[in-house]
Amino acid sequence: MQSTSGAGPKVDTTALFERFPHLVPRISAMWGTRDGRNYLSSLIMDTRDGQRQGFPPEHAKTIVRLLLEHDIAYPEFEPVDDRIWSER
């Protein structure tokens, strides 16, 4: 998988992409961008009021690993919650 920046993820995505081939174009196109980070996050978060079945555990782990790898490679796209250090 290649992104526009020429560098794709190092996580082994073979099984994930064989089972869910529709993920390949979006993840590939958005890798290394804020939208890519948001998309990966949206895959593991329930945004359908409990109506989402979710991924099998082995594929969910791969998506989490992709998200972690993306955050390490592109920390500028990680969400920042400044409230951690301020009074609420």
C-alpha positions in Angstrom: 0.0 0.0 0.0 1.4 3.4 -1.0 0.3 6.9 0.0 0.8 10.1 -1.8 3.9 10.7 0.4 5.4 7.4 -0.9 5.4 5.8 2.5 2.7 3.4 3.6 2.1 1.5 6.8 4.5 -1.2 8.0 1.8 -3.2 9.8 0.9 -6.4 8.0 -2.5 -5.7 6.6 -2.8 -8.7 4.3 -5.5 -10.5 6.2 -7.5 -7.3 6.9 -7.5 -6.3 3.3 -8.3 -9.8 2.0 -11.4 -9.8 4.2 -12.3 -6.1 3.8 -11.0 -5.1 0.4 -13.1 -1.9 0.4 -10.8 -0.4 3.1 -7.7 -0.5 0.8 -8.4 2.6 -1.4 -9.4 4.9 1.5 -6.6 3.9 3.8 -4.0 4.0 0.9 -5.2 7.4 -0.3 -5.4 9.0 3.1 -2.3 7.5 4.8 -0.2 10.3 6.3 -3.1 12.9 6.5 -5.4 14.1 9.2 -8.3 12.6 7.3 -6.5 9.3 7.3 -6.1 9.4 11.0 -9.7 10.3 11.5 -10.8 7.5 9.2 -8.8 4.9 11.1 -10.2 6.1 14.3 -13.7 6.0 13.0 -13.2 2.3 12.1 -12.7 1.4 15.7 -15.2 3.7 17.3 -19.0 3.0 17.4 -20.5 5.9 15.6 -23.8 4.1 14.9 -25.4 4.0 18.4 -24.6 0.4 19.0 -25.8 -0.7 15.6 -22.3 -1.5 14.3 -21.3 -5.1 14.4 -17.6 -4.3 14.6 -14.6 -6.1 13.2 -13.5 -9.5 14.3 -10.8 -9.2 17.0 -7.8 -10.0 14.8 -8.8 -7.3 12.3 -9.7 -4.8 15.0 -6.2 -5.3 16.4 -4.7 -4.6 12.9 -6.7 -1.4 12.6 -5.5 -0.3 16.1 -1.9 -1.1 15.1 -2.4 1.0 11.9 -3.7 3.9 14.0 -0.8 3.6 16.4 1.7 3.5 13.6 0.1 6.5 11.9 0.2 8.5 15.2 3.9 7.7 15.6 4.7 8.6 12.0 2.5 11.7 11.9 2.1 13.0 15.5 0.9 16.4 14.2 -2.5 14.7 13.4 -3.1 13.3 16.9 -6.0 14.9 18.7 -4.9 17.0 21.6 -7.1 17.4 24.7 -5.7 20.4 26.6 -8.2 19.9 29.3 -6.0 17.2 30.8 -3.8 19.8 32.4 -6.5 22.4 33.2 -9.2 22.5 35.8 -12.6 21.3 34.6 
